Amino acid sequence: MNTVKTINVAGREFPVKYGVNALNELCKKWNVSFNDFGTLMEKFTLDQMLDVVFVGLKYGHKRAGVEFTIKPEDVGDMFDDHFNKIVEFVQLFGTSLSVEETALPQGGGE
C-alpha cells in the first residue's frame, strides 16, 4: 500500500501511490464512508476515475520527492490519446487498497 509504482503514459513515467491519505481524500471529496467505498468502486464515473488518477499522482510525486505540478483539469488531457491508461490507474488503486477486506466493523467494533 505504501509503495510508489510508476505508470507510463505517452512515453512519460509517472510515480503513483495509493495509501490511506489518498483514500481519505477521495472519501471526503465524494462524501462517502470508508465502509461504502468498496460498493462505489464497482460503479465509478469518469469524473471519479480521473479523481483516482489525480490523487495517485499527487501522493506518488510526494513520496518520490518529485515536484507535483499537475492540476486536476490536466489529468483528462493526459488520456486524450491513451484512454486505456485510465484503467491501469484504477486497477492499481483497487489492488493497492483492499477495502472489502479491511472494512470497519459495524456497531462500534465489538
C-alpha positions as CSV (number, residue, x, y, z in Angstrom):
1,M,0.0,0.0,0.0
2,N,2.8,2.4,0.7
3,T,5.0,1.6,-2.4
4,V,5.4,4.0,-5.2
5,K,4.7,2.4,-8.6
6,T,5.2,4.0,-12.0
7,I,2.8,4.1,-14.9
8,N,3.9,5.1,-18.4
9,V,1.5,7.4,-20.3
10,A,2.6,8.6,-23.7
11,G,6.2,7.7,-23.1
12,R,6.4,9.5,-19.7
13,E,6.8,7.7,-16.4
14,F,4.6,8.9,-13.6
15,P,5.0,8.0,-9.9
16,V,1.8,6.7,-8.4
17,K,0.9,5.9,-4.8
18,Y,-2.4,4.9,-3.2
19,G,-2.5,4.8,0.5
20,V,-4.6,5.9,3.4
21,N,-4.2,9.6,2.6
22,A,-5.4,9.1,-0.9
23,L,-8.4,7.0,0.2
24,N,-9.3,9.6,2.9
25,E,-9.1,12.4,0.3
26,L,-11.4,10.6,-2.1
27,C,-13.9,9.7,0.7
28,K,-14.1,13.3,1.7
29,K,-14.4,14.6,-1.9
30,W,-17.2,12.1,-2.7
31,N,-18.8,12.3,0.7
32,V,-18.7,8.5,1.1
33,S,-17.9,6.4,4.2
34,F,-15.0,4.0,4.3
35,N,-17.4,1.1,4.6
36,D,-19.3,2.2,1.5
37,F,-16.2,2.8,-0.6
38,G,-16.0,-0.8,-1.9
39,T,-19.5,-0.6,-3.4
40,L,-18.7,2.7,-5.0
41,M,-15.7,1.3,-6.7
42,E,-17.9,-1.1,-8.7
43,K,-19.5,1.8,-10.5
44,F,-17.0,4.7,-10.8
45,T,-18.0,7.5,-13.0
46,L,-15.4,9.0,-15.4
47,D,-15.1,12.0,-13.0
48,Q,-14.3,9.6,-10.2
49,M,-11.8,7.7,-12.2
50,L,-10.0,11.0,-13.0
51,D,-10.0,11.8,-9.3
52,V,-8.4,8.4,-8.6
53,V,-5.7,9.2,-11.1
54,F,-5.1,12.7,-9.7
55,V,-4.7,11.6,-6.0
56,G,-2.5,8.7,-7.1
57,L,-0.2,11.1,-9.0
58,K,-0.3,13.6,-6.1
59,Y,0.8,11.1,-3.5
60,G,3.1,9.3,-5.8
61,H,5.0,12.5,-6.6
62,K,5.1,13.4,-2.9
63,R,6.5,10.0,-1.8
64,A,9.0,10.0,-4.7
65,G,10.2,13.5,-3.8
66,V,9.3,14.9,-7.2
67,E,7.7,18.3,-7.7
68,F,4.0,17.9,-8.5
69,T,2.7,20.5,-11.0
70,I,-0.3,18.6,-12.4
71,K,-3.7,20.3,-11.9
72,P,-6.9,18.3,-11.7
73,E,-8.0,19.7,-15.1
74,D,-4.7,18.4,-16.7
75,V,-5.5,14.8,-15.8
76,G,-8.1,14.3,-18.5
77,D,-5.8,15.7,-21.1
78,M,-3.2,13.1,-20.3
79,F,-5.5,10.4,-21.6
80,D,-6.9,12.0,-24.8
81,D,-4.8,9.6,-27.0
82,H,-4.3,6.9,-24.3
83,F,-7.7,6.4,-22.7
84,N,-7.0,2.8,-21.8
85,K,-4.3,4.0,-19.4
86,I,-7.0,5.3,-17.0
87,V,-7.9,1.7,-16.4
88,E,-4.4,0.9,-15.4
89,F,-4.5,3.6,-12.6
90,V,-7.9,2.4,-11.4
91,Q,-6.7,-1.2,-11.3
92,L,-3.6,-0.2,-9.3
93,F,-5.9,1.7,-6.9
94,G,-8.1,-1.3,-6.5
95,T,-5.2,-3.7,-5.8
96,S,-3.4,-1.2,-3.5
97,L,-6.4,-0.8,-1.2
98,S,-8.3,-3.9,-0.2
99,V,-11.4,-2.0,1.1
100,E,-13.6,-5.1,1.4
101,E,-11.1,-6.9,3.5
102,T,-10.4,-4.0,5.8
103,A,-13.9,-2.7,6.3
104,L,-14.6,-1.4,9.8
105,P,-16.9,-3.4,12.0
106,Q,-20.5,-2.2,12.3
107,G,-21.9,-1.0,15.7
108,G,-18.7,0.0,17.5
109,G,-16.4,-2.8,16.6
110,E,-17.3,-5.3,19.3
